[in-house]
Amino acid sequence: MDACAALAESIDRLAGRGHSNRRFLTELGRLGGVRRGPLWLTDAASGGSNRLRGRGFRPSLDDATDGQARHFAGTVAVATRVGGGMTRWLSTVVLRDAPDTADGRLSDEAIEFVRLVRSGELAQADAAGWVRRRLCGA
């Protein structure tokens, strides 16, 4: 199983736990190595950790590393806490992930994912399918 498929499977399992949408998103951030609680900022600033190594992301989202699942989950963790606008700014200015790069596009997908889940437009039960449709595939 590739990393994108493993990310979707992990999201599916997480959705079955019955968490609030915010808790669901912060738990998803743990897949990128960003803990819950006050140390989340330290984890996010250090880049998190690769718990789901590998590939499997669409070519437009693939930066030729094994860390895209971490990137997506970590960006979800940050956007959940500081909002989409600030996360986009941090991604572009601090991380220098230009919007037209694989990492920039993946960050935008993570920010949109957070927006959809928080607003209720994307149910947790449908979140893994969203990842499979939008992020996965060669």
Contacts in CASP RR format, 6 or more apart in sequence:
PFRMAT RR
TARGET T0000
AUTHOR 0000-0000-0000
METHOD contacts of the structure
MODEL  1
MDACAALAESIDRLAGRGHSNRRFLTELGRLGGVRRGPLWLTDAASGGSN
RLRGRGFRPSLDDATDGQARHFAGTVAVATRVGGGMTRWLSTVVLRDAPD
TADGRLSDEAIEFVRLVRSGELAQADAAGWVRRRLCGA
1 9 0 8 1.000
2 54 0 8 1.000
2 55 0 8 1.000
2 56 0 8 1.000
2 136 0 8 1.000
3 52 0 8 1.000
3 53 0 8 1.000
3 54 0 8 1.000
3 55 0 8 1.000
3 56 0 8 1.000
3 57 0 8 1.000
3 66 0 8 1.000
3 67 0 8 1.000
3 68 0 8 1.000
3 69 0 8 1.000
4 55 0 8 1.000
4 56 0 8 1.000
4 57 0 8 1.000
4 68 0 8 1.000
4 69 0 8 1.000
4 131 0 8 1.000
4 132 0 8 1.000
4 135 0 8 1.000
4 136 0 8 1.000
4 137 0 8 1.000
5 56 0 8 1.000
5 132 0 8 1.000
5 136 0 8 1.000
6 52 0 8 1.000
6 69 0 8 1.000
7 31 0 8 1.000
7 52 0 8 1.000
7 69 0 8 1.000
7 72 0 8 1.000
7 73 0 8 1.000
7 131 0 8 1.000
7 135 0 8 1.000
8 128 0 8 1.000
8 129 0 8 1.000
8 131 0 8 1.000
8 132 0 8 1.000
8 135 0 8 1.000
8 136 0 8 1.000
9 128 0 8 1.000
10 28 0 8 1.000
10 31 0 8 1.000
10 52 0 8 1.000
11 28 0 8 1.000
11 127 0 8 1.000
11 128 0 8 1.000
11 131 0 8 1.000
12 127 0 8 1.000
12 128 0 8 1.000
12 129 0 8 1.000
14 24 0 8 1.000
14 27 0 8 1.000
14 28 0 8 1.000
14 124 0 8 1.000
15 24 0 8 1.000
15 124 0 8 1.000
15 125 0 8 1.000
15 127 0 8 1.000
15 128 0 8 1.000
16 124 0 8 1.000
16 125 0 8 1.000
17 24 0 8 1.000
17 27 0 8 1.000
18 24 0 8 1.000
18 124 0 8 1.000
19 27 0 8 1.000
19 124 0 8 1.000
21 117 0 8 1.000
21 118 0 8 1.000
21 120 0 8 1.000
21 124 0 8 1.000
22 80 0 8 1.000
22 118 0 8 1.000
24 117 0 8 1.000
24 124 0 8 1.000
24 127 0 8 1.000
25 76 0 8 1.000
25 77 0 8 1.000
25 80 0 8 1.000
25 114 0 8 1.000
25 117 0 8 1.000
25 118 0 8 1.000
26 36 0 8 1.000
26 40 0 8 1.000
26 77 0 8 1.000
26 80 0 8 1.000
26 81 0 8 1.000
27 36 0 8 1.000
28 73 0 8 1.000
28 76 0 8 1.000
28 77 0 8 1.000
29 73 0 8 1.000
29 74 0 8 1.000
29 76 0 8 1.000
29 77 0 8 1.000
29 80 0 8 1.000
30 36 0 8 1.000
30 73 0 8 1.000
30 77 0 8 1.000
31 51 0 8 1.000
31 52 0 8 1.000
31 69 0 8 1.000
31 70 0 8 1.000
31 73 0 8 1.000
31 74 0 8 1.000
32 48 0 8 1.000
32 49 0 8 1.000
32 50 0 8 1.000
32 51 0 8 1.000
32 52 0 8 1.000
32 69 0 8 1.000
32 70 0 8 1.000
32 73 0 8 1.000
32 74 0 8 1.000
32 77 0 8 1.000
33 43 0 8 1.000
33 48 0 8 1.000
33 49 0 8 1.000
33 51 0 8 1.000
33 70 0 8 1.000
33 73 0 8 1.000
33 74 0 8 1.000
33 77 0 8 1.000
34 40 0 8 1.000
34 43 0 8 1.000
34 44 0 8 1.000
34 48 0 8 1.000
34 73 0 8 1.000
34 74 0 8 1.000
34 77 0 8 1.000
34 78 0 8 1.000
35 43 0 8 1.000
40 77 0 8 1.000
40 81 0 8 1.000
43 49 0 8 1.000
43 77 0 8 1.000
44 74 0 8 1.000
44 77 0 8 1.000
44 78 0 8 1.000
47 70 0 8 1.000
47 74 0 8 1.000
48 70 0 8 1.000
48 74 0 8 1.000
49 70 0 8 1.000
50 66 0 8 1.000
50 67 0 8 1.000
50 69 0 8 1.000
50 70 0 8 1.000
51 69 0 8 1.000
51 70 0 8 1.000
52 69 0 8 1.000
52 70 0 8 1.000
52 73 0 8 1.000
53 66 0 8 1.000
53 67 0 8 1.000
53 69 0 8 1.000
54 66 0 8 1.000
54 67 0 8 1.000
54 68 0 8 1.000
54 69 0 8 1.000
55 62 0 8 1.000
55 66 0 8 1.000
55 68 0 8 1.000
56 62 0 8 1.000
56 68 0 8 1.000
56 136 0 8 1.000
56 137 0 8 1.000
56 138 0 8 1.000
57 68 0 8 1.000
57 102 0 8 1.000
57 106 0 8 1.000
57 135 0 8 1.000
57 136 0 8 1.000
57 137 0 8 1.000
58 135 0 8 1.000
58 136 0 8 1.000
58 137 0 8 1.000
58 138 0 8 1.000
59 138 0 8 1.000
60 102 0 8 1.000
60 105 0 8 1.000
61 68 0 8 1.000
61 102 0 8 1.000
61 105 0 8 1.000
61 106 0 8 1.000
61 109 0 8 1.000
61 135 0 8 1.000
62 68 0 8 1.000
62 102 0 8 1.000
63 71 0 8 1.000
63 101 0 8 1.000
63 102 0 8 1.000
63 103 0 8 1.000
63 106 0 8 1.000
68 102 0 8 1.000
68 106 0 8 1.000
71 103 0 8 1.000
71 106 0 8 1.000
71 107 0 8 1.000
71 110 0 8 1.000
72 106 0 8 1.000
72 109 0 8 1.000
72 110 0 8 1.000
72 113 0 8 1.000
72 135 0 8 1.000
73 110 0 8 1.000
74 110 0 8 1.000
75 87 0 8 1.000
75 91 0 8 1.000
75 106 0 8 1.000
75 107 0 8 1.000
75 110 0 8 1.000
75 111 0 8 1.000
76 110 0 8 1.000
76 113 0 8 1.000
76 114 0 8 1.000
78 87 0 8 1.000
78 90 0 8 1.000
79 87 0 8 1.000
79 110 0 8 1.000
79 111 0 8 1.000
79 114 0 8 1.000
79 115 0 8 1.000
80 114 0 8 1.000
80 118 0 8 1.000
82 90 0 8 1.000
83 111 0 8 1.000
83 114 0 8 1.000
84 111 0 8 1.000
84 114 0 8 1.000
84 115 0 8 1.000
85 111 0 8 1.000
87 107 0 8 1.000
87 110 0 8 1.000
87 111 0 8 1.000
88 107 0 8 1.000
88 108 0 8 1.000
88 111 0 8 1.000
91 97 0 8 1.000
91 103 0 8 1.000
91 104 0 8 1.000
91 107 0 8 1.000
92 98 0 8 1.000
92 99 0 8 1.000
92 104 0 8 1.000
95 103 0 8 1.000
97 103 0 8 1.000
97 104 0 8 1.000
97 107 0 8 1.000
98 104 0 8 1.000
99 105 0 8 1.000
99 108 0 8 1.000
106 135 0 8 1.000
109 134 0 8 1.000
109 135 0 8 1.000
113 122 0 8 1.000
113 127 0 8 1.000
113 130 0 8 1.000
113 131 0 8 1.000
115 121 0 8 1.000
116 122 0 8 1.000
116 130 0 8 1.000
117 124 0 8 1.000
117 127 0 8 1.000
122 130 0 8 1.000
END
